[in-house]
Amino acid sequence: MRKKEREIRNRETIDGLLIRSPVGRMATVNRKGFPVIKPVNFLYRDGKIYLHSSKKGEKVKDIRRGSPVCFEVDEPIAYGVAAGPACKASYYYRSVVIKGKALLVKDRNEKLEIVESLTEKYQPEGGYGPISEEILKKTAVIEISIGEITGKENLG
């Protein structure tokens, strides 16, 4: 990290950001060698990132090929306007970047538990029905194991 004073060293701060962030971005490398990044709903649990996907998507194909993954979340806080030169403007934020390896969860019960936990995260008020076997069979659940994690912040 170039600006060491912006590094988040407190793991609770990093974990908190991963727990409360509504959207993450997952990057893979496609078969042509290009990085591809997509916004995703996700769950941070037991030190891993979980997300769901269609089994036919590009990210699933990349994972099956063994692509490394990168995952990012950020929390915008405020924009600081410049009083003088424009380069004195600033953006206040927190962010976390994870580099790791992804795999597809195969175990039916684990998949169901993850999908149910994702549903609870995004609809905490309830009101939804159970996950059907048909939907579960069509759904890929991706697990990202964290190889490297860094947090960065600019709070002013």
N, C-alpha and C positions, 0 to 999 in steps of 0.2 A: 504494500500500500504506500503510495507516494506521500500522502499527508498523514503521518502516523498519529497526529493529534486528533484526527477524525475517526480513528478506529474505535469501534465499540468492543470493549474488552469484557464487559459484563454479560455472561451467558444468559442470565435471566432476562435482560433487555432484548437480546436476540430471540430467545424463545418466545417472549411476549409478542414481539412483532410477527413472528411466524404463526402464532396462535390466532391473533386478532385480524390479520390481513385478509380481506375478502377475495383478492385476486393475486395470483402469482403468474410468473412467466417462465415457461419451460422451453429451453433450447436444445435441439438435437442437431446432428449433422446428417443431411440427406445423402442419398446414394450418389449424387453428383458432387458431393464434397462441400456443399453450401450450408452454412448455419441457418437453421429455421427456428424462429421463436414464436410461441403461441401463448396467449393469455389463457389461464386455466383456473377453475375452482379447485381447491385442494384442502387437504387435512394434514396438519402437523401432529404426529403422535409417536410416542416412544422413540424420539430422535430420528424419525424418518418422515419423508413427504409422501403422501398418497394422493392420487387423483384418478378420475375415471375418464373413459374415452370410448369411442367406437372401436371395435376390434379392427376396423378397416382403415383407420386414419394413417396419415403420414408419420405421425410421431410413433405410433405402434410399429410400423414397418421399420423405422429407424432403430427403435429399441431392439427389435428382433435381430437386426443386423449387428448389434453390439455398439451402437453409437454412444459416445460419452454424452452426458447431459449436464446442463447448467440450469439452475433454478434461481429466480430472483423475486423478491418482494420489496416494495418501498412504501414509505409513509410520507406523503407530502405534508409539510407543516405550514410554511408561509413563503411568500416571495418578498424579498427585501429590495425595495426600490433604491436606485442609485441617487445620492445627493449631488454627486459630481459626475465624473466620467461614467459612461454606461458600464464599463468593466467592473465598477464597484457594486453593481447590483448583485444580489445573492439569492440563493434558493435554500431554504431550510428544510431538512429532510432526515429520515433514517432509512437505511436500506440493508438488506442481507442478500448475499450471493453465495450459492451453494454449488460446488462442483462434485459430481458423483457418478454413480452407475445406477441405471434403472433396470428393473425386471418386471415381468408381468406376473401378478399374483395368480396362482393356479388353483389353490385350495378354495373350494366353494364356500365353506363357512367363513373363511377369512375375507373373501371377496364381499360376501353379504354383510359382514360386520363393518367393513370399511364403507360400503355404499350407504348403509344405515347411519353411520357416523357423519358422513358427508351431508346426508339429508338433514340430520339434526343440527349441524352447523349452519346450514343455509336456510333452514325453516324451523327455528327453535320454538316457535309457537305451536308446532304440531299441525294436526289437521290433515295429514297425508296418510295414505294407505300403505299396506306392506309392499315390499319389493317382490314382484312376481318372478317365478323361475324363468319365464320367457325373457324378461328384461335382463335378469342376471346373466343369462347365457349370451346375450348380445353385447354385454358390457365388459370392457377390459378395465382392470384395475392395475394401475402402475404404482410401483413402490420405488422411491428414490432413496438409495443409501448414501449418506453424506460422507464424502471423502475429504472435503475441505469446506469450511464455512467461514465467511468473513462478514463483519458488520461495519457499517460506516455511517457517520452522522455529521450534519452541520446544523448546529442549534443556535448559531449566531455569536 
